Amino acid sequence: MRFSSTRPFTSLRNQRLGYIHQYIHPRRLSSLHQQSESSPGQDFGDYSIILPPEPFIWGVSHITPRNVPASIRHPSYATDPELSRFCLEPDSWKEQFHGDGRIQLGGEEEECLRRAAHLARDVLGYAGSLVRSGITTNAIDAAVHEYILSRGAYPSPLLYAGFPRSCCTSVNNVVVHGIPDDRPLESGDIVNIDITVYLNGYHGDTSMTFEVGNVDSQGQALIRQTTLALEAGIRMCGPGQPFSGIGKAIWECVNGVRSVQDPHDISSGDLDKSSTSYLSSSPEQTYSICQAFSGHGIGRDFHRTPWIYHTPNEEPGVMRSGHCFTIEPAIIQGPNASTWIFPDGWTASTENCARSAQAEHMILITEDGAEVLTR
């Protein structure tokens, strides 16, 4: 895990514990947003804040992972604790990975990758159909787990660096890596469900933020802005294009420099320059981009190079046919993109409890363009 701050975890933990004690019981943000010095005058809307329950439990050893039959192929990190430890140690990745991650197009590799991506898409659709007021994210996770197993696949998040559940569910102010739990979803919540499956030796990864019941206009606008940001990044993909162009395009979209105008273009997958307009953002619609988490190469490995950053960057390299990677911007209300990690070691929340939404697709670079595999 990585913080947007470079301070050690212990100092952040102590600082955040003081913050937690101020707002220990979930409440509606309409009573809190004006107290945030980082977002004067902004109305983040009306929703419940997600905070770690008391008494605090550090880590996830108290959560029992769901079983996966031995007959289903497991990724190596699920059976080898040493490999699982490497998952969150970037210095070890250069030794763990070989080559640039490109696959051979037109053969078995591409077919396996497509099947994994299509299954991830189907699982996400199933998970989204379960979202309603009153259901717990733990119940969604249990259903998703069984659905994935029934397709002969392994839920990739399970036991990845010790993660205890089969998908990630991030509600309201939780940015990423929310652990499914027994809190019932409420009308007005927004919840990102992040699905990754491991099928025939390849991972497929996608996510979407869903509305629960009646979501306020600010929450709806946030989700729409996140979808537009993802599509802006996708439009920069193709052979010979720089990886750094993705982050620049997302930043321009979120900051009102560039915006996809017609939402129909998104659902149809037909995005062209005619659907792009140049706008100036208004203060009450300010958003920021989480910089603590990135997209990544994917295929035989869950996470690997190339790393896909969602803000302007100087990441080297250009896209080549056979590259496959995710674009997954997490967009936050207001100008403060700082995050902190719950005591469980995984759940990343906005520092000021503003809402976040995320959307994710897998992109395959072909000989003459780019294809969204999880569309």
KOLVO-899591 format. One record per atom (N, C-alpha, C): residue in one letter; x, y, z. Coordinates in steps of 0.1 Angstrom, whole numbers, padded with zeros to 4 digits, always signed. Last residue first. Example, Ala and Ser with C-alpha at 12.3 -4.5 7.8 and 13.67 -1.06 7.14 Angstrom:
2
s+0128-0022+0071s+0137-0011+0071s+0129+0000+0079a+0132-0057+0078a+0123-0045+0078a+0132-0033+0078
// end
This chain:
375
r-0153-0039-0220r-0165-0031-0224r-0177-0041-0225t-0129-0051-0216t-0139-0053-0206t-0152-0044-0208l-0112-0044-0236l-0116-0058-0235l-0127-0060-0225v-0110-0020-0259v-0114-0021-0245v-0119-0035-0243e-0082-0017-0280e-0095-0023-0278e-0098-0024-0263a-0066+0004-0304a-0067-0001-0290a-0081-0006-0288g-0046+0000-0334g-0055+0008-0325g-0054+0003-0311d-0033-0018-0350d-0037-0005-0356d-0046+0003-0347e-0025-0039-0335e-0016-0034-0345e-0020-0021-0350t-0036-0030-0301t-0035-0039-0313t-0026-0033-0323i-0036-0031-0267i-0031-0024-0279i-0029-0033-0290l-0063-0033-0246l-0053-0041-0253l-0049-0033-0265i-0073-0024-0214i-0070-0019-0227i-0060-0028-0234m-0098-0026-0190m-0086-0032-0195m-0085-0028-0210h-0112+0000-0169h-0112-0009-0180h-0098-0015-0183e-0129+0015-0142e-0117+0008-0147e-0120+0000-0159a-0136+0041-0119a-0140+0033-0130a-0128+0027-0137q-0146+0055-0088q-0136+0050-0096q-0143+0042-0107a-0152+0083-0065a-0157+0073-0074a-0146+0068-0083s-0155+0096-0033s-0147+0092-0044s-0154+0082-0053r-0165+0123-0010r-0167+0110-0018r-0157+0109-0029a-0145+0134+0018a-0152+0136+0006a-0154+0123-0002c-0130+0130+0041c-0142+0122+0040c-0151+0126+0028n-0105+0139+0041n-0115+0148+0046n-0129+0142+0044e-0090+0118+0030e-0086+0124+0043e-0097+0132+0049t-0106+0090+0016t-0102+0104+0015t-0099+0109+0029s-0093+0057+0024s-0103+0067+0025s-0098+0081+0021a-0086+0024+0018a-0081+0038+0016a-0093+0048+0015t-0081-0006+0034t-0091+0004+0030t-0086+0018+0030w-0057-0019+0045w-0061-0020+0031w-0070-0008+0027g-0053-0020+0072g-0041-0020+0063g-0045-0019+0048d-0072-0017+0091d-0071-0030+0084d-0060-0031+0075p-0072+0010+0098p-0064+0001+0106p-0063-0013+0100f-0072+0027+0066f-0078+0023+0078f-0069+0013+0086i-0051+0053+0053i-0054+0039+0053i-0060+0035+0067w-0058+0083+0034w-0052+0076+0046w-0058+0062+0046t-0052+0108+0010t-0058+0096+0015t-0051+0091+0027s-0058+0139-0008s-0051+0131+0002s-0059+0119+0007a-0069+0156-0026a-0068+0142-0030a-0061+0134-0020n-0088+0184-0025n-0079+0176-0016n-0080+0161-0020p-0107+0198-0040p-0093+0199-0044p-0084+0190-0036g-0138+0179-0047g-0130+0189-0041g-0116+0189-0045q-0142+0144-0048q-0148+0157-0047q-0139+0167-0041i-0121+0124-0069i-0125+0128-0055i-0132+0142-0056i-0116+0095-0088i-0119+0109-0088i-0126+0113-0075a-0094+0072-0100a-0103+0075-0088a-0104+0090-0087p-0089+0056-0131p-0089+0068-0123p-0099+0068-0111e-0077+0032-0145e-0086+0032-0134e-0086+0044-0125i-0067+0012-0171i-0068+0026-0167i-0079+0026-0157t-0045-0016-0174t-0057-0010-0169t-0056+0005-0168f-0032-0033-0204f-0031-0026-0191f-0044-0020-0187c-0011-0048-0227c-0024-0048-0221c-0023-0042-0207h+0006-0049-0257h+0006-0043-0244h-0009-0044-0239g+0002-0056-0284g+0004-0067-0274g+0005-0062-0260s+0019-0029-0298s+0010-0040-0300s+0013-0051-0290r+0029-0004-0274r+0032-0013-0285r+0021-0024-0286m+0033+0028-0261m+0024+0016-0263m+0028+0009-0275v+0064+0040-0247v+0052+0041-0256v+0045+0028-0257g+0083+0056-0221g+0077+0044-0228g+0065+0048-0237p+0082+0071-0187p+0088+0068-0201p+0080+0057-0208e+0064+0095-0171e+0066+0081-0172e+0071+0077-0186e+0059+0120-0162e+0070+0118-0172e+0073+0103-0173n+0025+0133-0160n+0037+0126-0155n+0047+0125-0166p-0007+0143-0150p+0004+0145-0158p+0017+0139-0152t-0025+0113-0137t-0022+0128-0137t-0010+0130-0146h-0026+0086-0136h-0038+0093-0140h-0037+0108-0139y-0003+0061-0149y-0006+0072-0139y-0017+0081-0145i+0003+0029-0151i-0005+0039-0158i-0009+0050-0148w+0032+0009-0156w+0023+0016-0147w+0016+0028-0154p+0034-0020-0177p+0036-0006-0175p+0027+0000-0164t+0045-0038-0147t+0047-0027-0157t+0039-0030-0170r+0018-0054-0129r+0031-0053-0134r+0032-0041-0143h-0005-0075-0113h+0000-0061-0115h+0014-0062-0119f-0010-0102-0121f-0021-0093-0117f-0017-0079-0118d+0003-0118-0150d+0005-0112-0137d-0007-0103-0134r-0007-0124-0175r-0003-0135-0166r-0001-0130-0152g-0022-0094-0172g-0022-0106-0181g-0019-0118-0173i-0013-0060-0171i-0021-0071-0166i-0021-0082-0177g+0000-0029-0159g+0000-0039-0168g-0007-0051-0162h-0022-0004-0143h-0010-0013-0143h-0012-0023-0155g-0030+0027-0126g-0033+0015-0134g-0021+0007-0136s-0024+0036-0091s-0023+0037-0106s-0029+0025-0113f-0027+0057-0063f-0029+0044-0069f-0029+0046-0084a-0024+0083-0054a-0018+0072-0046a-0019+0059-0053q-0037+0103-0066q-0024+0100-0072q-0017+0088-0064c-0070+0111-0075c-0061+0104-0065c-0048+0099-0072i-0078+0142-0086i-0075+0129-0090i-0066+0122-0079s-0107+0163-0078s-0092+0160-0079s-0091+0146-0082y-0130+0189-0088y-0127+0175-0085y-0112+0174-0085t-0155+0214-0085t-0141+0210-0085t-0139+0196-0081q-0179+0227-0088q-0178+0214-0094q-0163+0209-0095e-0178+0252-0078e-0186+0243-0070e-0186+0229-0076p-0161+0266-0096p-0156+0262-0083p-0164+0252-0076s-0163+0252-0129s-0167+0261-0119s-0163+0257-0105s-0140+0248-0157s-0148+0242-0146s-0152+0254-0136s-0145+0254-0191s-0138+0258-0179s-0147+0253-0167l-0140+0232-0219l-0148+0239-0210l-0140+0244-0198y-0141+0219-0250y-0132+0225-0241y-0140+0235-0232s-0153+0187-0261s-0154+0202-0260s-0145+0207-0249t-0157+0160-0282t-0149+0166-0272t-0151+0181-0272s-0168+0146-0302s-0175+0146-0289s-0168+0152-0278s-0151+0147-0323s-0163+0156-0324s-0171+0156-0311k-0132+0128-0319k-0129+0142-0315k-0141+0151-0316d-0150+0100-0305d-0142+0107-0315d-0140+0121-0311l-0161+0069-0294l-0156+0082-0290l-0147+0088-0301d-0182+0046-0290d-0178+0054-0302d-0174+0068-0298g-0194+0032-0270g-0180+0030-0272g-0174+0037-0284s-0219+0037-0262s-0218+0030-0276s-0203+0027-0278s-0216+0049-0238s-0223+0036-0238s-0221+0029-0252i-0203+0072-0247i-0196+0063-0238i-0203+0049-0239d-0220+0086-0263d-0208+0082-0269d-0201+0071-0260h-0240+0094-0245h-0243+0083-0254h-0230+0077-0260p-0230+0117-0233p-0229+0104-0226p-0232+0092-0234d-0212+0141-0249d-0224+0133-0250d-0222+0119-0243q-0187+0152-0242q-0199+0160-0241q-0212+0151-0241v-0158+0149-0224v-0167+0142-0233v-0181+0148-0231s-0136+0177-0220s-0147+0169-0214s-0155+0162-0225r-0108+0195-0209r-0114+0187-0220r-0125+0178-0213v-0106+0212-0188v-0100+0216-0201v-0106+0208-0212g-0117+0204-0164g-0125+0212-0172g-0119+0217-0185n-0102+0186-0149n-0100+0200-0146n-0108+0210-0156v-0108+0162-0160v-0112+0165-0147v-0112+0179-0143c-0095+0165-0186c-0109+0162-0185c-0115+0166-0171e-0068+0168-0179e-0075+0179-0186e-0090+0177-0185w-0063+0144-0166w-0062+0156-0159w-0070+0167-0166i-0066+0126-0188i-0075+0125-0176i-0075+0138-0168a-0045+0135-0204a-0059+0136-0209a-0069+0135-0197k-0023+0129-0188k-0025+0143-0192k-0040+0144-0196g-0025+0101-0185g-0026+0110-0174g-0029+0124-0177i-0020+0094-0212i-0032+0090-0206i-0035+0099-0194g+0006+0102-0219g-0005+0109-0225g-0019+0106-0218s+0024+0084-0210s+0022+0096-0202s+0010+0104-0207f+0027+0065-0229f+0019+0061-0217f+0015+0074-0209p+0024+0077-0263p+0032+0076-0250p+0022+0073-0238q+0017+0056-0291q+0013+0066-0282q+0021+0066-0268g+0024+0033-0305g+0032+0044-0307g+0029+0056-0298p-0010+0022-0307p+0004+0019-0309p+0012+0031-0312g-0031+0038-0282g-0029+0032-0296g-0014+0030-0297c-0051+0060-0263c-0044+0047-0264c-0043+0043-0279m-0066+0081-0256m-0052+0084-0259m-0044+0071-0262r-0091+0072-0249r-0090+0079-0262r-0075+0081-0266i-0088+0065-0223i-0088+0055-0233i-0086+0060-0247g-0090+0090-0210g-0077+0083-0210g-0077+0072-0221a-0116+0096-0214a-0106+0105-0220a-0093+0098-0220e-0129+0075-0200e-0130+0075-0215e-0119+0085-0221l-0122+0084-0174l-0117+0071-0179l-0118+0071-0194a-0136+0108-0173a-0122+0108-0172a-0116+0095-0177l-0163+0099-0176l-0157+0107-0186l-0142+0108-0185t-0165+0085-0151t-0166+0078-0164t-0160+0086-0175t-0162+0107-0134t-0152+0096-0133t-0153+0088-0146q-0185+0122-0139q-0171+0128-0142q-0161+0117-0142r-0204+0105-0130r-0204+0108-0144r-0190+0114-0148i-0199+0105-0103i-0198+0092-0111i-0197+0095-0126l-0204+0132-0097l-0191+0126-0095l-0189+0113-0103a-0231+0134-0103a-0221+0142-0111a-0207+0136-0109q-0242+0118-0083q-0244+0114-0097q-0234+0121-0106g-0234+0133-0060g-0229+0119-0062g-0230+0115-0077q-0249+0156-0065q-0234+0157-0064q-0228+0143-0066s-0275+0148-0064s-0270+0152-0076s-0255+0153-0076d-0278+0117-0044d-0280+0131-0047d-0273+0135-0060v-0295+0086-0051v-0282+0093-0049v-0284+0108-0052n-0316+0063-0041n-0317+0077-0045n-0304+0085-0041g-0300+0032-0045g-0313+0040-0043g-0312+0054-0049v-0268+0035-0052v-0277+0028-0043v-0289+0036-0040e-0248+0034-0081e-0256+0041-0072e-0265+0032-0064f-0214+0022-0086f-0229+0020-0087f-0236+0029-0077t-0185+0022-0104t-0192+0028-0093t-0207+0028-0095m-0165-0005-0115m-0175+0005-0118m-0181+0010-0105s-0138-0024-0130s-0146-0019-0119s-0155-0008-0124t-0117-0052-0139t-0126-0041-0142t-0133-0036-0130d-0096-0077-0152d-0098-0067-0142d-0107-0055-0147g-0083-0109-0155g-0092-0099-0161g-0097-0090-0150h-0053-0129-0158h-0062-0121-0150h-0070-0111-0159y-0046-0163-0167y-0047-0149-0171y-0057-0142-0162g-0049-0190-0163g-0035-0184-0162g-0035-0170-0165n-0076-0196-0165n-0067-0202-0174n-0053-0195-0175l-0084-0167-0148l-0089-0178-0156l-0079-0183-0166y-0091-0148-0123y-0080-0155-0128y-0085-0167-0135v-0106-0115-0120v-0107-0130-0121v-0094-0135-0127t-0117-0087-0102t-0106-0093-0110t-0107-0108-0109i-0136-0059-0096i-0136-0073-0099i-0123-0077-0106d-0149-0036-0075d-0137-0039-0083d-0135-0054-0084i-0174-0014-0071i-0171-0028-0070i-0160-0031-0080n-0182+0015-0053n-0174+0009-0064n-0171-0006-0061v-0211+0030-0045v-0202+0019-0041v-0195+0014-0054i-0229+0055-0028i-0223+0051-0040i-0213+0040-0037d-0260+0059-0010d-0246+0055-0011d-0242+0054-0025g-0287+0063-0012g-0278+0075-0012g-0263+0072-0013s-0297+0038+0009s-0301+0046-0002s-0293+0059-0001e-0270+0018+0021e-0281+0027+0023e-0284+0034+0010l-0258-0016+0028l-0258-0004+0019l-0271+0004+0022p-0250-0027+0060p-0260-0027+0049p-0258-0014+0041r-0219-0040+0069r-0227-0028+0069r-0237-0029+0057d-0202-0062+0069d-0216-0064+0072d-0224-0052+0074d-0179-0060+0041d-0182-0061+0055d-0197-0063+0057p-0151-0060+0018p-0165-0062+0021p-0168-0066+0035i-0128-0034+0020i-0130-0048+0023i-0145-0051+0026g-0117-0012-0005g-0126-0015+0006g-0128-0030+0008h-0099-0004-0025h-0096-0015-0016h-0104-0017-0004v-0104+0032-0026v-0101+0019-0032v-0099+0009-0021v-0119+0053-0012v-0114+0055-0025v-0112+0041-0032v-0146+0060+0007v-0136+0050+0005v-0131+0051-0009n-0168+0076+0008n-0155+0083+0010n-0143+0073+0009n-0187+0054-0007n-0187+0068-0004n-0173+0074-0004v-0171+0022-0006v-0184+0030-0004v-0181+0044+0000s-0159-0003-0023s-0155+0009-0017s-0167+0019-0017t-0150-0036-0024t-0162-0027-0024t-0159-0015-0016c-0133-0061-0041c-0132-0049-0033c-0145-0041-0035c-0135-0096-0037c-0136-0084-0045c-0134-0072-0036s-0130-0116-0019s-0129-0119-0033s-0131-0108-0042r-0108-0110+0010r-0121-0112+0003r-0118-0113-0012p-0083-0104+0023p-0091-0115+0028p-0105-0118+0020f-0050-0101+0012f-0063-0095+0011f-0073-0107+0014g-0024-0111+0011g-0032-0113+0023g-0046-0107+0023a-0014-0106-0014a-0008-0099-0003a-0016-0100+0010y-0043-0120-0022y-0032-0112-0028y-0026-0103-0017l-0064-0134-0011l-0051-0138-0006l-0039-0130-0014l-0084-0124-0037l-0083-0133-0026l-0069-0138-0023p-0084-0111-0062p-0080-0104-0049p-0077-0113-0037s-0092-0131-0081s-0078-0127-0080s-0075-0119-0067p-0110-0159-0078p-0112-0144-0076p-0098-0139-0072y-0107-0182-0105y-0103-0178-0091y-0105-0163-0090a-0131-0202-0124a-0121-0191-0123a-0118-0189-0108g-0153-0216-0132g-0140-0222-0132g-0129-0213-0131r-0177-0204-0128r-0171-0203-0141r-0158-0209-0142s-0181-0208-0101s-0190-0216-0111s-0185-0214-0125l-0164-0189-0091l-0160-0203-0090l-0169-0212-0100i-0179-0166-0096i-0166-0168-0102i-0162-0183-0102y-0201-0171-0079y-0203-0169-0094y-0190-0171-0101e-0190-0171-0054e-0196-0184-0059e-0198-0183-0074h-0181-0144-0052h-0172-0155-0051h-0177-0168-0057v-0205-0130-0054v-0195-0129-0065v-0185-0141-0064a-0217-0138-0030a-0223-0141-0042a-0213-0141-0054a-0198-0127-0012a-0201-0141-0012a-0207-0146-0025d-0200-0099-0019d-0187-0107-0021d-0190-0122-0021i-0226-0094-0011i-0222-0092-0025i-0210-0100-0028a-0223-0098+0016a-0232-0107+0009a-0229-0106-0006n-0206-0077+0022n-0201-0090+0024n-0210-0100+0017t-0222-0055+0017t-0211-0058+0007t-0205-0072+0009t-0256-0062+0023t-0243-0059+0028t-0233-0062+0016i-0286-0046+0013i-0277-0057+0012i-0264-0053+0017g-0299-0021+0017g-0302-0032+0027g-0292-0044+0025s-0304-0011-0016s-0304-0007-0002s-0307-0019+0006r-0283-0029-0039r-0296-0023-0035r-0295-0019-0021v-0267-0048-0063v-0266-0036-0055v-0280-0030-0052l-0268-0069-0080l-0271-0072-0066l-0272-0059-0057s-0259-0060-0104s-0273-0064-0103s-0277-0066-0088g-0232-0058-0100g-0240-0046-0100g-0255-0049-0099a-0224-0085-0102a-0223-0078-0089a-0232-0066-0089y-0230-0089-0130y-0237-0096-0120y-0236-0089-0106g-0211-0071-0140g-0225-0069-0143g-0234-0077-0133l-0188-0084-0131l-0191-0070-0126l-0206-0067-0129v-0189-0107-0145v-0190-0108-0131v-0194-0094-0125d-0185-0098-0171d-0197-0104-0168d-0200-0105-0153r-0159-0087-0169r-0170-0079-0173r-0183-0085-0169a-0145-0111-0163a-0145-0100-0154a-0157-0091-0156l-0149-0124-0188l-0155-0130-0175l-0156-0119-0165h-0135-0108-0205h-0149-0109-0207h-0156-0115-0194a-0109-0113-0195a-0115-0099-0194a-0130-0100-0196a-0105-0140-0200a-0105-0135-0186a-0111-0121-0185r-0108-0140-0228r-0117-0147-0220r-0117-0143-0206r-0085-0124-0235r-0099-0120-0238r-0109-0127-0230l-0065-0141-0227l-0066-0128-0221l-0080-0123-0223c-0069-0163-0244c-0070-0165-0229c-0072-0152-0222e-0063-0151-0269e-0076-0157-0266e-0079-0158-0251e-0037-0143-0266e-0047-0133-0267e-0061-0138-0264e-0025-0168-0264e-0023-0158-0253e-0034-0148-0254e-0031-0181-0288e-0037-0186-0276e-0036-0175-0265g-0031-0153-0312g-0029-0167-0308g-0035-0170-0295g-0032-0127-0318g-0036-0136-0328g-0035-0151-0324l-0002-0114-0302l-0015-0112-0308l-0019-0123-0318q+0015-0122-0274q+0015-0125-0288q+0000-0123-0293i+0018-0095-0250i+0014-0108-0254i+0015-0109-0269r+0042-0077-0230r+0034-0078-0242r+0030-0093-0245g+0059-0074-0208g+0045-0078-0205g+0036-0080-0218d+0085-0070-0212d+0077-0058-0211d+0062-0062-0210g+0106-0092-0192g+0101-0086-0204g+0092-0074-0202h+0095-0104-0161h+0105-0105-0172h+0098-0099-0184f+0093-0099-0126f+0088-0099-0139f+0099-0099-0149q+0109-0101-0103q+0098-0111-0104q+0093-0111-0119e+0128-0081-0103e+0133-0095-0103e+0122-0105-0106k+0111-0059-0102k+0120-0060-0113k+0127-0074-0114w+0098-0063-0077w+0091-0066-0090w+0100-0067-0101s+0110-0055-0054s+0112-0069-0058s+0106-0072-0072d+0102-0030-0050d+0117-0032-0053d+0119-0046-0057p+0075-0031-0043p+0079-0028-0056p+0093-0031-0060e+0058-0052-0025e+0072-0047-0024e+0077-0044-0038l+0034-0065-0026l+0034-0051-0022l+0048-0045-0019c+0040-0090-0035c+0030-0083-0042c+0030-0068-0038f+0057-0104-0019f+0063-0096-0029f+0053-0087-0036r+0040-0120-0004r+0047-0109+0003r+0053-0099-0008s+0033-0140-0022s+0023-0130-0017s+0029-0118-0011l+0057-0154-0023l+0053-0146-0034l+0042-0136-0031e+0055-0165+0003e+0067-0157+0000e+0063-0148-0013p+0032-0181+0003p+0032-0169+0011p+0044-0159+0008d+0017-0195-0023d+0031-0193-0018d+0031-0180-0011t-0009-0196-0032t-0004-0208-0026t+0010-0207-0020a-0014-0171-0043a-0024-0177-0034a-0019-0190-0027y+0006-0166-0060y+0006-0159-0047y-0004-0164-0038s-0001-0181-0083s+0010-0185-0075s+0010-0178-0061p-0037-0186-0087p-0024-0179-0090p-0014-0182-0080h-0051-0219-0091h-0048-0207-0083h-0037-0200-0088r-0077-0236-0108r-0063-0231-0109r-0061-0218-0100i-0097-0257-0090i-0096-0245-0098i-0082-0240-0097s-0094-0279-0074s-0096-0282-0088s-0095-0269-0096a-0095-0270-0048a-0082-0272-0054a-0083-0275-0069p-0119-0244-0043p-0116-0258-0045p-0102-0259-0052v-0116-0219-0019v-0116-0222-0034v-0111-0236-0036n-0133-0203+0008n-0126-0214+0002n-0127-0214-0013r-0127-0170+0021r-0136-0180+0015r-0127-0191+0008p-0108-0161+0050p-0111-0161+0036p-0120-0172+0032t-0119-0146+0080t-0116-0159+0074t-0119-0158+0059i-0103-0120+0097i-0113-0123+0087i-0109-0136+0080h-0083-0115+0114h-0096-0119+0120h-0106-0123+0110s-0063-0104+0100s-0061-0118+0104s-0074-0124+0110v-0060-0079+0091v-0071-0086+0086v-0071-0101+0090g-0050-0049+0110g-0048-0060+0101g-0061-0067+0097w-0063-0042+0141w-0053-0039+0131w-0051-0052+0123i-0093-0029+0150i-0086-0042+0149i-0076-0040+0138f-0108-0007+0174f-0100-0009+0162f-0093-0023+0162p-0141-0015+0186p-0127-0012+0188p-0119-0015+0176e-0151+0007+0159e-0144+0005+0172e-0150-0008+0179p-0148+0006+0123p-0155+0004+0135p-0146+0003+0147p-0137+0033+0102p-0134+0019+0108p-0142+0018+0121l-0163+0049+0083l-0151+0050+0092l-0149+0036+0097i-0180+0066+0059i-0175+0053+0063i-0163+0055+0071i-0208+0088+0061i-0193+0086+0061i-0190+0072+0065s-0236+0091+0040s-0230+0086+0052s-0215+0084+0050y-0246+0122+0025y-0243+0108+0024y-0237+0104+0038d-0251+0149+0005d-0257+0143+0017d-0255+0128+0016g-0226+0172-0007g-0238+0165-0007g-0242+0158+0006f-0205+0190-0007f-0202+0176-0012f-0215+0167-0012d-0202+0221-0015d-0212+0213-0010d-0210+0199-0016q-0177+0245-0007q-0182+0234-0016q-0192+0226-0008g-0167+0264+0010g-0178+0268+0001g-0183+0257-0008p-0135+0251+0013p-0144+0261+0017p-0154+0263+0006s-0118+0226+0016s-0128+0228+0006s-0139+0238+0010s-0101+0224+0037s-0095+0222+0024s-0105+0224+0013e-0113+0227+0061e-0106+0239+0056e-0101+0237+0042s-0145+0216+0067s-0133+0212+0061s-0126+0224+0056q-0169+0223+0077q-0159+0224+0086q-0145+0221+0080q-0188+0219+0057q-0183+0232+0059q-0172+0234+0069h-0193+0191+0059h-0184+0196+0048h-0180+0210+0050l-0209+0182+0080l-0195+0182+0082l-0188+0190+0072s-0236+0179+0075s-0233+0185+0087s-0218+0187+0089s-0235+0165+0051s-0240+0178+0051s-0238+0186+0064l-0228+0139+0057l-0217+0149+0054l-0222+0163+0054r-0243+0122+0083r-0244+0128+0070r-0234+0139+0068r-0222+0097+0100r-0233+0107+0100r-0233+0113+0086p-0208+0072+0121p-0212+0076+0107p-0223+0086+0108h-0190+0081+0149h-0202+0075+0145h-0206+0080+0131i-0166+0096+0153i-0166+0081+0154i-0179+0074+0149y-0152+0120+0148y-0164+0116+0140y-0165+0101+0141q-0131+0122+0165q-0139+0134+0164q-0153+0130+0157h-0117+0098+0162h-0125+0101+0175h-0134+0113+0174i-0105+0102+0138i-0116+0093+0139i-0124+0095+0151y-0085+0121+0144y-0096+0125+0135y-0108+0115+0137g-0069+0105+0160g-0075+0117+0165g-0086+0122+0157l-0062+0087+0140l-0069+0082+0152l-0076+0094+0159r-0045+0102+0123r-0059+0098+0119r-0068+0093+0130q-0022+0104+0138q-0029+0116+0134q-0044+0112+0131n-0015+0077+0140n-0018+0084+0152n-0026+0097+0149r-0011+0071+0113r-0021+0063+0121r-0025+0071+0133l+0010+0087+0106l-0003+0089+0100l-0014+0083+0108s+0030+0075+0122s+0026+0089+0125s+0013+0092+0118t+0030+0049+0111t+0027+0051+0125t+0023+0065+0128f+0038+0052+0084f+0024+0048+0087f+0020+0051+0102p+0057+0082+0077p+0055+0068+0081p+0041+0065+0085r+0049+0104+0049r+0052+0102+0063r+0050+0087+0067t+0043+0110+0024t+0055+0102+0026t+0058+0099+0040s+0009+0107+0012s+0019+0114+0020s+0031+0104+0022s-0005+0089-0001s-0002+0101-0009s+0008+0110-0001f+0008+0056+0005f+0001+0068+0009f+0004+0079-0001r+0004+0023-0006r+0011+0035-0007r+0002+0047-0003m+0008-0012+0000m+0000+0000+0000m+0009+0012+0000
// end
